[in-house]
Amino acid sequence: MRAFLVGLAAVVAALVAVAQPAAACAGLIGPNGAVNLLRTTTFAGYHDGVEHYVTSFQFAGGSGQFGSLIPLPGIPDKVERGGDWTLQRLIRETTPIRSDERIRGLFAAAAPAPAQVILTARIDALDITVLKGGGPEVGQWATEHGFRLPADAPEVLDFYANRSPIFMAAVFDADAAKARGQRIGDGTPVHLTIPTANPWVPLRILGLGKNADDRITADVYLMTDTHPSLLPYPGANGMRLDHYAPATKSLLDDLRSDKGMEWVPQSAWLVKVAIDASASQLNYDLAIDAKGALPSRVAAGLEVPGASLPAKQSADLYALFGIALAAVGAIALLRRPQRVPA
């Protein structure tokens, strides 16, 4: 067993060395600097060619209106309020508890053309707008709606628009939230249904407007029909793989019973990736191949569209991913408690 773990460590170390670029999640925008975005939790489930992206908007501090921008891999078919406890149930599934603990319940150049508004929705005190446009167009839309963009916004928005010109703007009205009984710090879950060939989770956007040494923390949950491949592989640049195993039947049954979660399959693979990085480290996104093949370097932000790895390097990287993920899966199986004969 010890030799097996040492071998796995060597595989992961080699993988990280290859996967580094050659050189979450949302970025907060607001009328002033008095608003902070708390730790974010995101769930990206992928089934039958559709990504189900669930995130909770939870803010602390500030008043009036403030909000965030989230890059999307495609145009959503639907934007709706998320389930009441899906994210909490995922956290419970992957957070170790002591045996004596009891769970009591779950539950400025030339002005660009305007960004195209694809759809709008109102969820609690959130105004949701899905936009299509390049970085300058989306930046102009944010400015025209009263938000002061940080200095790095043009570079970050272009980073995403070059791959997918779809963004979701979520504007939180703190005054409206107070009127309806919400408190600053309460979370509002949002569920997007997005047809796409493979899911990806934006992470670099979390560093929007941050200083280089600011800490960014986030939890990303992934659910796919079979064990997925990830790029970059957790273990470097502030990423940590906390869970990689088949989803339990109890989890799938619980998720399926929440609002809007009827799509959850009878069997799936559950992954949890924790982010604890400085803003300067977070210069990538999380690309996923839902079938275990090599994820897209473009989707991960490690390569600009149109560029490609040499064939041999790509093949070597593919092999390393297969070995590393198989090893992690083997560890999960080896660590299952053995039944004691009656």
Residue, then its C-alpha position, 0 to 999 in steps of 0.5 A: m500500500r505504501a509503495f502504491l501511494v508513493g507511486l501515485a505521488a510520483v504520477v501526480a507530480a509528473l502530471v503537474a509538471v506537464a500541465q502547467p501553462a507555459a508562461a469559479c464562480a464569479g467576479l464581484i463588481g460594485p459601485n464602491g469597494a465596500v462589498n465583499l463576496l464570501r466563500t463560494t460553493t458551486f455545483a456543475g452536474y453534467h448529464d445527457g449533454v447538459e450542464h446543470y450549473v448551481t451556485s449560491f450568491q452570498f454577499a457580506g457588507g454594502s448597501g444598495q445594488f451590487g453584483s457579479l459576472i459569471p462567464l458561461p460555456g454556452i447559452p442557458d435554456k433556463v435560469e431558475r431558483g436553485g434547490d433549497w439544500t442541494l449545495q448543503r447536501l453536497i457539503r455534508e457528503t464530503t465533509p468528515i464528521r466525528s462519530d459523536e456528531r449528529i446531523r439534525g437536518l439538511f436541510a477605452a477605445a472606440a465605443p463597442a456595440p452594445a452587448q446582446v441581452i439573451l434573457t433576464a430573470r428575477i430570483d428573490a432579490l437578484d436580477i439575472t441578465v444573460l449577455k452575449g458579447g466581447g469583453p468591451e461590450v460586456g464591460q460597457w454594459a456593466t459600466e452603463h448599469g452603474f458598476r465600477l470595473p476594476a483595472d484588470a477587468p478588460e484583460v479578464l473579460d477578454f480572457y473569457a470572451n475569446r472562448s465563449p462570449i456568454f456571461m451572466a450578470a447577477v445584480f443583488d439589490a440589498d434594499a429589496a432583500k431587506a424589504r423581503g426579509q433577507r439579510i446580508g449574508d443569506g444565500t440565493p441559489v441559482h440553477l442554470t441549464i446549459p447545453t454544452a459538449n463538456p462542462w467547465v467551471p470559471l475560476r480566474i474570474l474569482g480574482l477580478g479586482k483582487n490584489a496579487d496576494d489576496r486569498i481566494t477560497a471556493d468549493v467546486y462540486l462536479m457530477t458526471d455519469t462516469h469518472p471525469s478528467l480534470l485540467p489542471y489536475p488538482g495538486a498545484n496552483g492552490m487546487r486540492l482534490d478532496h473527493y473523487a468517487p462514485a456518488t452514494k445512492s443516498l446522496l443521489d436520492d436526496l439530490r433528486s428530491d430537491k427542487g429542479m433536481e429531477w435530472v440527477p441520474q441513478s448512478a454518477w461520479l462525484v468530485k470535490v475540488a477545493i480552491d485556496a489560492s492567491a489571486s496571482q495563482l488563479n490564472y486558469d479555469l477548471a476544464i472537464d472531460a465528462k467521459g475521462a478523455l483529455p480535457s480541453r486546454v483552451a477551456a482551461g485557459l491554458e491555451v488560446p483558441g487555435a493553438s495546440l500542443p505538439a502531438k507527443q506532449s498531448a499524448d503524454l498528458y493524456a496518459l498521465f491523466g488516465i493513470a492518475l485518475a485511475a490511481v485516485g479511484a483505486i485509493a477510494l476503493l481501497r479505503r472503503p471500510q471492510r464488513v466484519p463477518a457476523 
